C-alpha cells in the first residue's frame, strides 16, 4: 500500500517522474500534430496482468476523456519546423487521437 500512496502523492503534487517502469514513452498522432511524450502508467494493482501494454490499454480505455503527457515534443505534421515545441506537461483529448504507439528509448 505504501507504493500506491507514494505514486499518488507524486501525481497530485506534480513531482518529477522517476525513471523506470512508472511511465512509457509514446508517439501520439492527431490530424495536425505528432506528439512524443511520457505517459504515467496506472498503478499495476488495477490490472490483472500488469504488462506495459496492458497498463497502456487500461490508461487509454478506462473511460477518461484526456491523457496527460510529460516532457513533450510537439511537431506539425504538415509543415516541417526547424525547432518543434517543447512542453513540460500537455493534456490531449482522446477524441482527437488517431494513433498511439510505444517508443523504445
C-alpha positions in Angstrom: 0.0 0.0 0.0 2.9 2.4 0.6 3.9 2.3 -3.1 0.4 3.2 -4.2 0.2 6.2 -1.8 3.7 7.5 -2.8 2.8 7.2 -6.5 -0.5 9.0 -6.0 1.3 11.7 -4.0 3.8 12.3 -6.8 0.9 12.7 -9.3 -1.1 15.1 -7.1 1.9 17.2 -6.0 3.4 17.4 -9.5 6.8 15.9 -8.6 9.1 14.8 -11.3 8.6 11.2 -12.5 11.2 8.5 -11.7 13.0 6.7 -14.4 12.0 3.1 -14.8 8.7 1.4 -15.4 6.5 4.2 -14.0 5.9 5.6 -17.4 6.1 4.7 -21.1 7.3 6.9 -24.0 4.6 7.4 -26.6 4.2 8.8 -30.1 0.7 10.2 -30.4 -0.7 11.1 -33.8 -3.5 13.6 -34.4 -4.8 15.1 -37.6 -2.4 18.0 -37.4 0.4 17.0 -34.9 2.9 14.4 -33.9 3.4 14.4 -30.2 6.1 12.4 -28.3 6.0 12.3 -24.5 5.9 10.2 -21.4 2.6 8.8 -20.1 2.5 8.0 -16.4 1.2 4.4 -16.1 -1.6 3.5 -13.7 -0.7 1.5 -10.5 -0.1 -2.1 -11.5 -2.6 -3.4 -9.0 -5.5 -2.2 -11.1 -4.8 -4.6 -13.9 -4.9 -8.4 -13.7 -1.8 -8.9 -15.9 0.3 -5.7 -15.4 2.5 -5.6 -18.5 3.3 -2.3 -20.1 0.9 -2.9 -23.0 -1.9 -3.8 -20.6 -1.3 -0.8 -18.4 -1.3 1.5 -21.5 -4.5 -0.2 -22.7 -6.1 0.5 -19.3 -4.9 4.1 -19.3 -6.4 4.8 -22.7 -9.7 2.8 -22.4 -10.8 3.2 -18.8 -13.3 6.0 -19.6 -11.0 9.0 -19.3 -11.5 11.9 -21.8 -7.9 13.2 -21.6 -4.4 11.8 -21.5 -1.6 13.7 -19.7 1.8 13.6 -21.2 5.1 14.9 -19.6 8.2 16.2 -21.3 6.5 16.6 -24.7 7.8 17.5 -28.2 5.0 18.7 -30.5 5.6 18.8 -34.2 3.3 19.9 -37.0 2.6 17.0 -39.5 2.0 19.2 -42.5 4.8 21.8 -42.1 8.3 20.8 -41.1 9.5 23.1 -38.4 13.1 24.0 -37.6 12.5 23.6 -33.9 9.4 21.8 -32.6 7.7 23.0 -29.5 8.9 21.5 -26.2 6.3 21.4 -23.3 6.7 20.1 -19.8 3.1 19.0 -19.4 0.4 18.5 -22.1 -3.2 17.3 -21.9 -4.6 15.6 -25.0 -8.3 15.0 -25.7 -8.6 11.3 -26.6 -11.3 12.1 -29.1 -8.8 13.6 -31.5 -6.1 10.9 -31.2 -5.7 8.9 -34.4 -3.0 6.5 -33.1 -0.8 5.9 -30.2 2.5 4.0 -30.4 5.0 2.9 -27.7 8.5 4.2 -28.5 11.8 2.4 -27.5 14.4 4.7 -25.9 
